[in-house]
Amino acid sequence: MTLDDMKRASANAALEYVPTGATIGVGTGSTAEFFIEELAARPGLIAAAVASSEACAAALRAAGIRVLDPAAAPYPLPLYVDGADEVDPELRLIKGGGGAQTREKVLATAAELFVCIVDDTKLVERLGRAPVPLEVMPWAAAFVAERVAALGGRTAARPRFVTDNGNAVLDAMGLDLSDPEGLEVELDAIPGVVECGIFARRRADVVLVGAVAGVRRLSGRRTP
Ligand code: 5RP
């Protein structure tokens, strides 16, 4: 079984949570793309989708799925399905490998149920193996880097990367993630930071983990 098979299996398992005829939020990344393929194979299952990025919107449209403008979507959404870069045992996440964490966090927070789909390489005992992506106003990047250094971290600017919002991404490493909720608040409070990739305050409700042995379901506080 390949990594892609595991991603596909977790994406397929997420179909169980999709309310027929609903408008749902859809995430960004390779695992979310497998979920879009699953939706495409079931025309009419959903009425429409709200995309977490322009890449996701393009993939949804190519799959024949109606895409709603996030500025005019019917909130709250019943469901948001997305991947992650890291998942800890409390279902807190690091996201933003694709630089889409701002819209992803809005949609996850706007959803009654957040189902996260990953392969088992994403599971960690403690967040922090992956860098924490920070979407920043481009002109504030040097200031934000200095503030992250004051918190004990270091940053690398993502080369030639511009977010859908026209911003830059700094990948922060070396931060103390023993209190992910506290660090999320602290990073998001730095002026010039649009959104950080820690999803601790709005963590996943359900994580579907694709593995060689099959799909394992981890559920947190708000299971269906
Ligand atoms: C994009 C994300 C993705 O969900 C995350 O990077 C995981 O991607 P993949 O499914 O390709 O491993 O947060 O901003």
py3Dmol code that shows the C-alpha trace and the ligand (Angstrom):
import py3Dmol

protein = """\
ATOM      1  CA  MET A   1       0.000   0.000   0.000  1.00  0.00           C
ATOM      2  CA  THR A   2       1.407   3.394  -0.987  1.00  0.00           C
ATOM      3  CA  LEU A   3       1.069   6.697   0.832  1.00  0.00           C
ATOM      4  CA  ASP A   4      -1.424   7.766  -1.830  1.00  0.00           C
ATOM      5  CA  ASP A   5      -3.503   4.630  -1.156  1.00  0.00           C
ATOM      6  CA  MET A   6      -3.648   5.597   2.528  1.00  0.00           C
ATOM      7  CA  LYS A   7      -4.649   9.175   1.687  1.00  0.00           C
ATOM      8  CA  ARG A   8      -7.306   7.911  -0.710  1.00  0.00           C
ATOM      9  CA  ALA A   9      -8.669   5.512   1.909  1.00  0.00           C
ATOM     10  CA  SER A  10      -9.026   8.274   4.512  1.00  0.00           C
ATOM     11  CA  ALA A  11     -10.673  10.536   1.902  1.00  0.00           C
ATOM     12  CA  ASN A  12     -13.119   7.778   1.027  1.00  0.00           C
ATOM     13  CA  ALA A  13     -13.960   7.247   4.712  1.00  0.00           C
ATOM     14  CA  ALA A  14     -14.917  10.929   5.016  1.00  0.00           C
ATOM     15  CA  LEU A  15     -17.876  10.356   2.665  1.00  0.00           C
ATOM     16  CA  GLU A  16     -19.753   8.852   5.608  1.00  0.00           C
ATOM     17  CA  TYR A  17     -19.932  12.342   7.165  1.00  0.00           C
ATOM     18  CA  VAL A  18     -21.231  14.154   4.076  1.00  0.00           C
ATOM     19  CA  PRO A  19     -24.870  15.218   4.436  1.00  0.00           C
ATOM     20  CA  THR A  20     -26.646  14.608   1.124  1.00  0.00           C
ATOM     21  CA  GLY A  21     -27.549  17.799  -0.692  1.00  0.00           C
ATOM     22  CA  ALA A  22     -25.545  20.068   1.614  1.00  0.00           C
ATOM     23  CA  THR A  23     -23.014  22.808   0.942  1.00  0.00           C
ATOM     24  CA  ILE A  24     -19.736  21.784   2.556  1.00  0.00           C
ATOM     25  CA  GLY A  25     -16.253  23.238   2.976  1.00  0.00           C
ATOM     26  CA  VAL A  26     -13.378  21.522   1.202  1.00  0.00           C
ATOM     27  CA  GLY A  27      -9.689  21.772   2.070  1.00  0.00           C
ATOM     28  CA  THR A  28      -6.435  22.075   0.177  1.00  0.00           C
ATOM     29  CA  GLY A  29      -3.641  19.589  -0.499  1.00  0.00           C
ATOM     30  CA  SER A  30      -3.129  16.142  -1.944  1.00  0.00           C
ATOM     31  CA  THR A  31      -5.395  14.331   0.542  1.00  0.00           C
ATOM     32  CA  ALA A  32      -8.187  16.872   0.035  1.00  0.00           C
ATOM     33  CA  GLU A  33      -7.779  16.325  -3.712  1.00  0.00           C
ATOM     34  CA  PHE A  34      -8.521  12.631  -3.213  1.00  0.00           C
ATOM     35  CA  PHE A  35     -11.661  13.706  -1.357  1.00  0.00           C
ATOM     36  CA  ILE A  36     -12.648  15.875  -4.339  1.00  0.00           C
ATOM     37  CA  GLU A  37     -12.184  12.802  -6.569  1.00  0.00           C
ATOM     38  CA  GLU A  38     -14.526  10.855  -4.278  1.00  0.00           C
ATOM     39  CA  LEU A  39     -17.121  13.643  -4.539  1.00  0.00           C
ATOM     40  CA  ALA A  40     -16.698  13.759  -8.312  1.00  0.00           C
ATOM     41  CA  ALA A  41     -17.501  10.055  -8.500  1.00  0.00           C
ATOM     42  CA  ARG A  42     -20.850  10.761  -6.761  1.00  0.00           C
ATOM     43  CA  PRO A  43     -22.589  13.509  -8.770  1.00  0.00           C
ATOM     44  CA  GLY A  44     -25.341  15.206  -6.788  1.00  0.00           C
ATOM     45  CA  LEU A  45     -24.085  14.060  -3.389  1.00  0.00           C
ATOM     46  CA  ILE A  46     -23.476  17.681  -2.375  1.00  0.00           C
ATOM     47  CA  ALA A  47     -25.224  20.807  -3.625  1.00  0.00           C
ATOM     48  CA  ALA A  48     -22.092  22.949  -3.646  1.00  0.00           C
ATOM     49  CA  ALA A  49     -18.735  23.495  -1.974  1.00  0.00           C
ATOM     50  CA  VAL A  50     -16.852  26.381  -0.427  1.00  0.00           C
ATOM     51  CA  ALA A  51     -13.180  26.083  -1.383  1.00  0.00           C
ATOM     52  CA  SER A  52     -10.284  26.776   0.981  1.00  0.00           C
ATOM     53  CA  SER A  53      -8.030  28.001  -1.837  1.00  0.00           C
ATOM     54  CA  GLU A  54      -8.001  28.912  -5.513  1.00  0.00           C
ATOM     55  CA  ALA A  55      -6.311  25.556  -6.260  1.00  0.00           C
ATOM     56  CA  CYS A  56      -9.096  23.738  -4.440  1.00  0.00           C
ATOM     57  CA  ALA A  57     -11.751  25.791  -6.274  1.00  0.00           C
ATOM     58  CA  ALA A  58     -10.173  24.879  -9.621  1.00  0.00           C
ATOM     59  CA  ALA A  59     -10.108  21.180  -8.716  1.00  0.00           C
ATOM     60  CA  LEU A  60     -13.747  21.293  -7.584  1.00  0.00           C
ATOM     61  CA  ARG A  61     -14.857  23.026 -10.780  1.00  0.00           C
ATOM     62  CA  ALA A  62     -12.884  20.543 -12.889  1.00  0.00           C
ATOM     63  CA  ALA A  63     -14.762  17.793 -11.034  1.00  0.00           C
ATOM     64  CA  GLY A  64     -18.091  19.383 -12.013  1.00  0.00           C
ATOM     65  CA  ILE A  65     -18.878  20.614  -8.487  1.00  0.00           C
ATOM     66  CA  ARG A  66     -20.494  24.011  -7.970  1.00  0.00           C
ATOM     67  CA  VAL A  67     -18.210  26.353  -6.021  1.00  0.00           C
ATOM     68  CA  LEU A  68     -19.641  29.125  -3.854  1.00  0.00           C
ATOM     69  CA  ASP A  69     -17.855  32.393  -3.133  1.00  0.00           C
ATOM     70  CA  PRO A  70     -16.700  32.201   0.513  1.00  0.00           C
ATOM     71  CA  ALA A  71     -17.902  35.788   0.908  1.00  0.00           C
ATOM     72  CA  ALA A  72     -21.462  34.658   0.187  1.00  0.00           C
ATOM     73  CA  ALA A  73     -21.578  31.134   1.605  1.00  0.00           C
ATOM     74  CA  PRO A  74     -24.363  29.919   3.912  1.00  0.00           C
ATOM     75  CA  TYR A  75     -22.582  29.808   7.302  1.00  0.00           C
ATOM     76  CA  PRO A  76     -22.395  27.779   9.435  1.00  0.00           C
ATOM     77  CA  LEU A  77     -21.402  24.923   7.160  1.00  0.00           C
ATOM     78  CA  PRO A  78     -22.429  21.449   8.318  1.00  0.00           C
ATOM     79  CA  LEU A  79     -19.037  19.959   7.420  1.00  0.00           C
ATOM     80  CA  TYR A  80     -15.463  20.874   6.567  1.00  0.00           C
ATOM     81  CA  VAL A  81     -13.080  18.194   5.259  1.00  0.00           C
ATOM     82  CA  ASP A  82      -9.353  18.876   5.017  1.00  0.00           C
ATOM     83  CA  GLY A  83      -5.909  17.325   5.463  1.00  0.00           C
ATOM     84  CA  ALA A  84      -3.150  18.325   7.879  1.00  0.00           C
ATOM     85  CA  ASP A  85       0.629  18.356   8.204  1.00  0.00           C
ATOM     86  CA  GLU A  86       0.574  17.100  11.804  1.00  0.00           C
ATOM     87  CA  VAL A  87      -2.019  15.704  14.199  1.00  0.00           C
ATOM     88  CA  ASP A  88      -1.438  15.274  17.934  1.00  0.00           C
ATOM     89  CA  PRO A  89      -3.372  12.956  20.302  1.00  0.00           C
ATOM     90  CA  GLU A  90      -5.698  15.847  21.271  1.00  0.00           C
ATOM     91  CA  LEU A  91      -6.572  16.292  17.554  1.00  0.00           C
ATOM     92  CA  ARG A  92      -4.738  19.606  17.450  1.00  0.00           C
ATOM     93  CA  LEU A  93      -3.151  20.229  14.071  1.00  0.00           C
ATOM     94  CA  ILE A  94      -0.448  22.000  12.168  1.00  0.00           C
ATOM     95  CA  LYS A  95      -1.713  23.034   8.752  1.00  0.00           C
ATOM     96  CA  GLY A  96      -0.650  25.381   5.989  1.00  0.00           C
ATOM     97  CA  GLY A  97       1.821  23.223   4.063  1.00  0.00           C
ATOM     98  CA  GLY A  98      -0.033  24.590   1.029  1.00  0.00           C
ATOM     99  CA  GLY A  99      -0.079  28.114   2.448  1.00  0.00           C
ATOM    100  CA  ALA A 100      -3.875  28.151   2.638  1.00  0.00           C
ATOM    101  CA  GLN A 101      -4.268  28.187   6.424  1.00  0.00           C
ATOM    102  CA  THR A 102      -6.168  31.470   6.642  1.00  0.00           C
ATOM    103  CA  ARG A 103      -9.141  30.382   4.584  1.00  0.00           C
ATOM    104  CA  GLU A 104      -8.799  26.854   5.981  1.00  0.00           C
ATOM    105  CA  LYS A 105      -9.118  28.161   9.528  1.00  0.00           C
ATOM    106  CA  VAL A 106     -12.110  30.316   8.639  1.00  0.00           C
ATOM    107  CA  LEU A 107     -13.904  27.357   7.039  1.00  0.00           C
ATOM    108  CA  ALA A 108     -12.953  24.927   9.834  1.00  0.00           C
ATOM    109  CA  THR A 109     -14.216  27.400  12.430  1.00  0.00           C
ATOM    110  CA  ALA A 110     -17.364  28.042  10.398  1.00  0.00           C
ATOM    111  CA  ALA A 111     -18.140  24.318  10.266  1.00  0.00           C
ATOM    112  CA  GLU A 112     -20.257  22.361  12.713  1.00  0.00           C
ATOM    113  CA  LEU A 113     -18.063  19.316  12.087  1.00  0.00           C
ATOM    114  CA  PHE A 114     -14.404  19.329  11.037  1.00  0.00           C
ATOM    115  CA  VAL A 115     -13.247  15.989   9.640  1.00  0.00           C
ATOM    116  CA  CYS A 116      -9.499  15.791   9.065  1.00  0.00           C
ATOM    117  CA  ILE A 117      -8.142  13.217   6.625  1.00  0.00           C
ATOM    118  CA  VAL A 118      -4.518  12.079   6.870  1.00  0.00           C
ATOM    119  CA  ASP A 119      -2.186   9.164   6.346  1.00  0.00           C
ATOM    120  CA  ASP A 120      -0.543   7.803   9.473  1.00  0.00           C
ATOM    121  CA  THR A 121       2.789   9.569   8.847  1.00  0.00           C
ATOM    122  CA  LYS A 122       1.051  12.753  10.056  1.00  0.00           C
ATOM    123  CA  LEU A 123       0.475  11.499  13.607  1.00  0.00           C
ATOM    124  CA  VAL A 124       2.826  12.924  16.254  1.00  0.00           C
ATOM    125  CA  GLU A 125       2.960  12.697  20.038  1.00  0.00           C
ATOM    126  CA  ARG A 126       3.658  16.414  20.200  1.00  0.00           C
ATOM    127  CA  LEU A 127       3.224  19.123  17.552  1.00  0.00           C
ATOM    128  CA  GLY A 128       6.360  20.775  16.240  1.00  0.00           C
ATOM    129  CA  ARG A 129       8.112  18.346  13.922  1.00  0.00           C
ATOM    130  CA  ALA A 130       6.700  20.336  10.986  1.00  0.00           C
ATOM    131  CA  PRO A 131       7.282  24.086  10.759  1.00  0.00           C
ATOM    132  CA  VAL A 132       4.429  26.384  11.731  1.00  0.00           C
ATOM    133  CA  PRO A 133       3.462  28.384   8.629  1.00  0.00           C
ATOM    134  CA  LEU A 134       2.618  32.038   9.190  1.00  0.00           C
ATOM    135  CA  GLU A 135       0.775  34.005   6.518  1.00  0.00           C
ATOM    136  CA  VAL A 136       2.165  37.527   6.841  1.00  0.00           C
ATOM    137  CA  MET A 137       1.684  40.873   5.156  1.00  0.00           C
ATOM    138  CA  PRO A 138       4.775  40.982   2.902  1.00  0.00           C
ATOM    139  CA  TRP A 139       6.045  44.308   4.273  1.00  0.00           C
ATOM    140  CA  ALA A 140       5.759  43.015   7.851  1.00  0.00           C
ATOM    141  CA  ALA A 141       7.829  39.850   7.294  1.00  0.00           C
ATOM    142  CA  ALA A 142      11.068  41.197   8.836  1.00  0.00           C
ATOM    143  CA  PHE A 143       9.209  42.489  11.893  1.00  0.00           C
ATOM    144  CA  VAL A 144       7.323  39.193  12.341  1.00  0.00           C
ATOM    145  CA  ALA A 145      10.592  37.238  11.975  1.00  0.00           C
ATOM    146  CA  GLU A 146      12.083  39.333  14.779  1.00  0.00           C
ATOM    147  CA  ARG A 147       9.052  38.677  17.030  1.00  0.00           C
ATOM    148  CA  VAL A 148       9.233  34.933  16.338  1.00  0.00           C
ATOM    149  CA  ALA A 149      12.949  35.025  17.248  1.00  0.00           C
ATOM    150  CA  ALA A 150      11.996  36.712  20.531  1.00  0.00           C
ATOM    151  CA  LEU A 151       9.736  33.710  21.183  1.00  0.00           C
ATOM    152  CA  GLY A 152      12.722  31.390  20.681  1.00  0.00           C
ATOM    153  CA  GLY A 153      11.975  30.380  17.087  1.00  0.00           C
ATOM    154  CA  ARG A 154      13.493  31.029  13.711  1.00  0.00           C
ATOM    155  CA  THR A 155      11.798  31.598  10.371  1.00  0.00           C
ATOM    156  CA  ALA A 156      12.406  30.831   6.730  1.00  0.00           C
ATOM    157  CA  ALA A 157      10.590  32.796   4.056  1.00  0.00           C
ATOM    158  CA  ARG A 158       8.877  30.447   1.627  1.00  0.00           C
ATOM    159  CA  PRO A 159      10.626  31.267  -1.642  1.00  0.00           C
ATOM    160  CA  ARG A 160       8.569  32.633  -4.529  1.00  0.00           C
ATOM    161  CA  PHE A 161       5.323  31.856  -2.708  1.00  0.00           C
ATOM    162  CA  VAL A 162       2.374  34.243  -2.723  1.00  0.00           C
ATOM    163  CA  THR A 163      -0.840  33.252  -0.951  1.00  0.00           C
ATOM    164  CA  ASP A 164      -4.276  33.602  -2.505  1.00  0.00           C
ATOM    165  CA  ASN A 165      -4.555  36.778  -0.409  1.00  0.00           C
ATOM    166  CA  GLY A 166      -1.403  38.277  -1.931  1.00  0.00           C
ATOM    167  CA  ASN A 167       0.705  37.668   1.179  1.00  0.00           C
ATOM    168  CA  ALA A 168       3.975  35.924   2.061  1.00  0.00           C
ATOM    169  CA  VAL A 169       4.518  32.795   4.158  1.00  0.00           C
ATOM    170  CA  LEU A 170       7.159  32.426   6.859  1.00  0.00           C
ATOM    171  CA  ASP A 171       7.784  28.880   8.102  1.00  0.00           C
ATOM    172  CA  ALA A 172       8.609  29.027  11.812  1.00  0.00           C
ATOM    173  CA  MET A 173      10.750  26.360  13.474  1.00  0.00           C
ATOM    174  CA  GLY A 174      12.161  25.811  16.942  1.00  0.00           C
ATOM    175  CA  LEU A 175       9.110  27.173  18.774  1.00  0.00           C
ATOM    176  CA  ASP A 176       7.964  25.640  22.056  1.00  0.00           C
ATOM    177  CA  LEU A 177       4.701  23.853  21.248  1.00  0.00           C
ATOM    178  CA  SER A 178       4.023  22.490  24.738  1.00  0.00           C
ATOM    179  CA  ASP A 179       0.963  24.800  24.885  1.00  0.00           C
ATOM    180  CA  PRO A 180      -0.385  24.869  21.300  1.00  0.00           C
ATOM    181  CA  GLU A 181      -3.463  26.962  22.177  1.00  0.00           C
ATOM    182  CA  GLY A 182      -1.299  29.587  23.918  1.00  0.00           C
ATOM    183  CA  LEU A 183       1.211  29.715  21.065  1.00  0.00           C
ATOM    184  CA  GLU A 184      -1.590  29.980  18.502  1.00  0.00           C
ATOM    185  CA  VAL A 185      -2.973  33.020  20.330  1.00  0.00           C
ATOM    186  CA  GLU A 186       0.509  34.520  20.712  1.00  0.00           C
ATOM    187  CA  LEU A 187       1.451  34.110  17.039  1.00  0.00           C
ATOM    188  CA  ASP A 188      -1.890  35.392  15.757  1.00  0.00           C
ATOM    189  CA  ALA A 189      -1.487  38.457  17.990  1.00  0.00           C
ATOM    190  CA  ILE A 190       1.737  39.581  16.274  1.00  0.00           C
ATOM    191  CA  PRO A 191       0.809  42.600  14.134  1.00  0.00           C
ATOM    192  CA  GLY A 192       1.285  41.703  10.467  1.00  0.00           C
ATOM    193  CA  VAL A 193       0.457  38.019  10.963  1.00  0.00           C
ATOM    194  CA  VAL A 194      -2.737  37.184   9.094  1.00  0.00           C
ATOM    195  CA  GLU A 195      -3.025  33.624  10.422  1.00  0.00           C
ATOM    196  CA  CYS A 196      -0.763  30.930  11.785  1.00  0.00           C
ATOM    197  CA  GLY A 197      -1.037  27.250  10.945  1.00  0.00           C
ATOM    198  CA  ILE A 198      -1.695  25.971  14.470  1.00  0.00           C
ATOM    199  CA  PHE A 199      -5.253  24.623  14.684  1.00  0.00           C
ATOM    200  CA  ALA A 200      -5.601  24.125  18.442  1.00  0.00           C
ATOM    201  CA  ARG A 201      -8.493  26.391  19.341  1.00  0.00           C
ATOM    202  CA  ARG A 202     -10.437  24.987  16.377  1.00  0.00           C
ATOM    203  CA  ARG A 203      -9.014  21.489  16.279  1.00  0.00           C
ATOM    204  CA  ALA A 204     -10.476  18.552  14.347  1.00  0.00           C
ATOM    205  CA  ASP A 205     -13.593  16.841  15.658  1.00  0.00           C
ATOM    206  CA  VAL A 206     -12.751  13.613  13.844  1.00  0.00           C
ATOM    207  CA  VAL A 207      -9.464  12.473  12.295  1.00  0.00           C
ATOM    208  CA  LEU A 208      -9.563   9.641   9.772  1.00  0.00           C
ATOM    209  CA  VAL A 209      -6.125   8.044   9.606  1.00  0.00           C
ATOM    210  CA  GLY A 210      -5.271   5.948   6.561  1.00  0.00           C
ATOM    211  CA  ALA A 211      -2.789   3.179   7.377  1.00  0.00           C
ATOM    212  CA  VAL A 212      -1.697  -0.186   6.024  1.00  0.00           C
ATOM    213  CA  ALA A 213      -4.154  -1.893   8.399  1.00  0.00           C
ATOM    214  CA  GLY A 214      -7.087   0.264   7.245  1.00  0.00           C
ATOM    215  CA  VAL A 215      -8.655   3.549   8.314  1.00  0.00           C
ATOM    216  CA  ARG A 216      -8.648   4.384  12.010  1.00  0.00           C
ATOM    217  CA  ARG A 217     -11.045   6.967  13.399  1.00  0.00           C
ATOM    218  CA  LEU A 218      -9.905   9.302  16.178  1.00  0.00           C
ATOM    219  CA  SER A 219     -12.626  11.428  17.635  1.00  0.00           C
ATOM    220  CA  GLY A 220     -12.524  14.348  19.967  1.00  0.00           C
ATOM    221  CA  ARG A 221     -15.073  16.415  21.749  1.00  0.00           C
ATOM    222  CA  ARG A 222     -17.743  16.914  19.102  1.00  0.00           C
ATOM    223  CA  THR A 223     -18.395  13.593  17.394  1.00  0.00           C
ATOM    224  CA  PRO A 224     -21.526  13.242  15.227  1.00  0.00           C
TER     225      PRO A 224
END
"""
ligand_1 = """\
14
5RP
C -2.702 23.126 2.994
C -2.788 22.185 4.149
C -2.828 20.734 3.829
O -3.986 20.194 4.397
C -1.620 20.070 4.431
O -0.455 20.687 3.930
C -1.593 18.569 4.101
O -1.426 18.389 2.739
P -1.349 16.952 2.084
O -2.714 16.343 2.177
O -0.914 17.202 0.662
O -0.317 16.150 2.853
O -2.835 22.568 5.290
O -2.563 24.463 3.418
"""
view = py3Dmol.view(width=600, height=400)
view.addModel(protein, "pdb")
view.setStyle({"model": 0}, {"cartoon": {"style": "trace"}})
view.addModel(ligand_1, "xyz")
view.setStyle({"model": 1}, {"stick": {}})
view.zoomTo()
view.show()
